Amino acid sequence: MIKKLDDLFEVLKAQKSKRLVAAYANDAHTISAVSQAIDKGIIEATLVGDKETIATVCRKENIDVNKFQIVNQPDEMEAAHWAVRIINEGHGDILMKGLVSTDKYMRAILNKENGLMMPGAILSHVTVLENPNYHKLLIIGDVAIIPLPDLKEKIAITNYLISMAYALGNELPKVAVLAATEQVMLKMPACVDAALISKMAERGQIKSALIDGPLALDVAIDKESAEIKKLLGPVAGDADCLVFPNIESGNVFYKANTKLAKGEQGAIVVGAKVPAVLSSRGDSIKTKLYSIALAAISAK
């Protein structure tokens, strides 16, 4: 089981490399992260963007431009559509956001005629966190795509987190469905949804995971808090996965992990035909590199 984000690279070296397609890859952060992933032997890469700009960035960063396949498309929106087209034509396993705006990147993915969505699929965001104050990796969702997930979307998020845990070698992940309290408070929708998802897992409707909820964050990740509150289930105090009730709570936790706890993380968008890297402009090259590795390990 992968216990550190750096372990991803050793595991991926033993697997066949995947091809990444970067949309509007005109920026140094994207090109540098992709270059490092190629050097580690985990991907091959196609960069869609302005060829002259890409070449200029490579010269400034001392990167060999010949390690990439380059598709010249200077227009931002067209570059995103071309990247998706390359995936749909079977020439790529991973999509990555470059300098293209998030709005245009998502529009290309969600395009009804030429995008990457299957009918009825739910797009979500999965993050893997390495926090120095926690004893293992944490897999969380959704912190960036679904603002206020309903029960159906929370079930999808739960299954996506379980799938990521599997990709990381955890065959029986412990999933905490979060709320403000571990009590089932009928006036709090997050509590009711968590209780329903927990019961669904108990009845086998969500498989191959140990799921408990509602759980407050403290009892989900801290054994002492769980013992004080007499929560004795296998998930309490030892969660592998956290399902957040809304985007605000998840996003704050995500950013606090790096800005206050100095943790590391990688993240991908799931639910489309291929995993997609959706990095923030504030993310480091290392975060982008971890995100590429997560996409590679979860790609079919």
N, C-alpha and C positions, 0 to 999 in steps of 0.2 A: 504494500500500500504506500502510495506517495505521501510523505509526511512534511516535505518542504517544497516550496515552489521550484527551487533549483533542481530538485530531483526529476522534474519533468523532462529536462534536457537529456539526461542519461537514458530514461525510458524511451524517449522518441528516437534516439540514435539507433536503437535496435529495430525500429519500424521503418517501413517504406515512407520516404518523404512525401508530403502533400504539396500541392501547388496553391500558393496564395495569390490572389488578384487584388491589388490595391487600387482603390478608386481615387483619382486625382491626387496621385502621390507626388506632389510638388514640394513637400516640406522636408526639412532635414530630420525631424524627429521620426517621421514615418520611414524614410529611406534608411536611416541609421538602424532602426529597430529591425526592419526587414533584412538588412545586410547582416546584422549580427545573427539573426535566426538562420540565414543561409550558411554562415560560417560555422554554426553549431551543427549543421547537417540535418536540420529538422524540416526544412521546407525548400521548395524552389519558388521563384516569384515572377509575376508579371506586374509591371507598373503601368497603369493607364494615366496619362497626364501630358503635360507639355514637355516634349522631348528635350528642348533646349534648357528649360528650367531644371529638369532632372539631372542633366549632364553638368550644369553649373553647380548644383548642390553637391553632386558626387565629387567634383574637383575640390570644392572647399572642404569637404569632410574626408578627403583622401580615401574615397571608396571607389573600387573598380566598377564602372558603369556596366561592363560586359557581363557581370554576374546576374544581371536582370534581363528579362525579356521586356522590351518597352513598346507600348502601343501609344502612338502620338495622338492625343486628343486634348487640345488646349482649352476647350470649353468645360467648365466645372460640371454642369448638369449632364452634358453628353458623356463626360468621362465616367460618371457614376452609372449611366445606362450601359455604356460599353463594358464596364467591369461586370455588371450583372449578366449581360449578353454572353460574355466569355464563360461565365459559370454555367449558364443554361445550355451552352453548346458542348458542355462536358470537358472544358479545358481548365477547370479550376475546382479546388476542394474547399477553399476558404475565401471569404470576402473580407476586405479590410478598408476602413475609412481612412482616407488621407486628409488633404486640406479641404475637401468638400464639406460644406456645412451639414450638420446633422439632419436638418430638414430635407435637404436634397438627397442625401444618402438614404434616408428612410423612404422617401418617395420612390426611389429607384427599386428598393427591395419590395415595397408594397404595391407597385404598379400591377393592376389587375390583369393586364394583357401580357406584359413582358417581365414581370417581377419574379421573386423567388418564393412566393407563398403558395402553399397547397390549400385547397378549399377547406375552410373550417379551422385552419391552424391558428394558434395563438402565439404571437411574438412576445418574447420576454427576455429579461436580462439576468444573467447568472454571473456572480462574482465569487472568486475564491480568495480568501483573505489569509495571510500569515501574520498573526499578531504575536509579538514577543511575550505577551501576558497570558496567552492561551496555549494549551498543551498540544494542539494539533491544528490542522487547517480547518477553516470555517467556510462553508458554502452557503451563500445567501442570495435572496431574491425577493421582490423585484425592486431595484433601486433606481431605475432609469427609464423604463418603458411604460408600465401600466400605472397610472396615477392612483386609482382606487379600485383594486381588483375585487370583482364579485366572487361568489363561491366557485363558479366554474373556472375562473381565471386562477384562483388560489390553488385549485386542484392541479391545473396545468403547471403552475409554478412549482408546486411540490414535486411533481413527477420530473420536471426538468432538473431540480436540485438532486434528486435521487439518481438520475442518469449521469450527472456530472460526478457524483460520488463513485458510481460504478466505474467511470472512465479513469478515475484516480486510484482504482483498486480496492475500494471499500464495498464489499458485497452485502453488507447489512447496515446501511447508514442510519443514524439516529436523527430524526427530524423533529424540531420544535416549532410548532405553529404559534406565533407570538401574539400577545395582547398586552394590555396594561396590567392584567392580573391573571393569576392561575385559577381564580374562581369563575364559574360559568355564570356571568352576569347577563341576563336576558336583554337588558337595554343597551348592551355593547355588541354591535354586530361582529366585531373581531372575535369576541369570545364564543359566540354562537357558531360562526364559521369554523373556528379552530376545533370546537367540540365535534362538529359534524365530520370534519376531515379525519380526526383521530378515530372516530367510530367507523368510518369507511375503511381505514387501514385495518382496524381490528376485525372487520368482517371480510377482509380480503379484496376489497374494491380498489385499494391502492396497495400494490404488492412490493415485497422484498425490501421493506424498510420498517424500522420501529418508529412510530409517530405518536407524539403526545401534544395535547393542547386543549385549552389555552394554557400557555406558559408565559409568565413575565420574563424579561430578559435575564434578570439576576438568577432565577432558578433554572433557566435553560443552560447557562454556561458556568455556574459557580456551585460546586458541590456543597460547600458550607451553607449557602443560602437555601439550597434544596433540602438539606438535612434539618435545618432550623424550622423550615415550614412543613417538614414531614412529607415531602414529596419523594417517594421511594422508587419510582419507575425507572427503567433503564435510560431514558432520555435525559431526565433531570440532572443538571450539572455536568453533562457530558455530550452535548449536542454536536453533531457534525454539520447539520444544516439548519438554517433559520429562515422561516417564511414570515416576512414582514406584512403587517396589515395594510400598509399604504406606502406610497413612494416617499413621503416626507421622513417617516421613521427610518426606512431603509437607507435613504440617501445620506441622512445625518450620520448614521452608524458607519456607512461606507467611508465618508470623508474623515470622520473622527479617527478611524483606524490608521490612516496615514499621517494626518496632521497633528494629532495628539499622541497616539501610541507609537508612531514611527514604524508602522507595519508596512508590509508589502502586499500587493494584490494584482490579480489579473482578472479580466472580465470579457465575456462574449455575449452576443445576442443569439438566442436559440429560437427554434420554432419555424425557421425558414428551411429551404432545401439544403443549405450548408450553414455552418456556424459563421457568424460575422463579428469581426472585431470593431467595436464602437468605443474608441478611446476619447477621453476628454482632452481638450487643448491643454489643460493643466497637468495631465498625466506625464510621468517621466518616461524616458526611453525604456527603462527597465520594466515599468508597468506594461508598456506596449509589447515588449518582448515576452513577458509572462502571458499576456493575452493571446499572442500568436501561438505560444506553446499550448495553451488550453484549447484553442480552436483546433490545433493539429491533433491533439490527443482525443478529441471528441468527434472529429470528422470521420465520416464513413469511408 
